[in-house]
Amino acid sequence: MVQKRSRGTARETGNEWGERDGEGSGNDPGPEPIPAPPRNVVFSPSAPVSIRPYRPADKASVMSLFRFGVMEHVYPAFFKSMSHPDHVGVAISISMAGYVLGGSSYFEALLFGGAWAGLVYYCCHEVYMGYLNRKLRAEMSDVQTHFLDNPNNHFWVAETEVNGKSKVAGLAGVLVRKGGDEAHHGNNGGGSSWNGGQAMNGEGEGSYGELFQLAVSFPHRRKGVGRQLLHTSLDFCKEQGLSRVVLETSSPQLAALGLAKKTGFVQMSSHSFTHSNRWIAKLARIDVLRMEKAI
């Protein structure tokens, strides 16, 4: 049974090792301790950022950041896919075919090779667009209802001040899943983050927290904001009485993978089931990595 406790999480901030960003542990006693912040608020020593629960007034900023946080991975996925030896070989072969069919025309060679690159880019775009559209129709269609009104779930934003105005600098959400519910959620537009609700090996063993999404706006990256959001999510799962947290991320998301591993997440499995057709995912060469952390 999932415990229903307070949503707020108060913690002194720093990196995942309890240090300030850019400072080592060493023998340096460091600065004086920072007083504990108010409940539901987390302050960063490296940037004026606070983490608080989502409010309806945040909708426009959150939706914009959510879209950006998903679609920004299209280009990295495309370049990673095109650098694969198989795709390089196909590109060379197609370009040579264009050169021969075009009567030794370099233009035809470039045209044929460009057509192949365009197809790969389309596949990468479709994988992320499929994920984005599904989530916009499901959980993100009403953040208040799916996260805040459900005592088992929660959604936070990282807020900062820019030119005297409050701006959303990051977001994170947690969903509590019960074993065996994945297929049911998937049939209603939700389900596991990437696989459209298809049950994977290892699912169905008790309740667990799913890190639904974590995104940080570009100007506020490398300032510990993502780490704060992740730790806040983990603390919430602990308060709910959960023993593990699960997240799924695509293989091109190297920064997310690095942060997850530093925080103690371990890769449990990988698959190519996405919200797009299977052949599109295969051409895009995007794998979905399932990671878990015991808490």
ABEGO torsion letter per residue (X at the ends): XBBBBBABBBBBBEBAAGBBBGBBAEABAEBBBBBBBBBGBBBBAABBBBBBBBBAAAAAAAAAAAAAAAAAAAAAAAAAAAABAAAAAAAAAAAAAAAAAAGGBAAAAAAAAAAAAAAAAAAAAAAAAAAAAAAAABAAABAAAAAAABAABBBBBBBBBBGGBBBBABBBBBBBBBBGAAAAAAAAGBEBAAAGGBBBBGBGBEBBBBBABBBBBAAABGAGAAAAAAAAAAAAAAAAGBABBBBBBBAABAAAAAAAAAAGBBBABBBABBABBAAAAAAAGBBBBBBBBBX
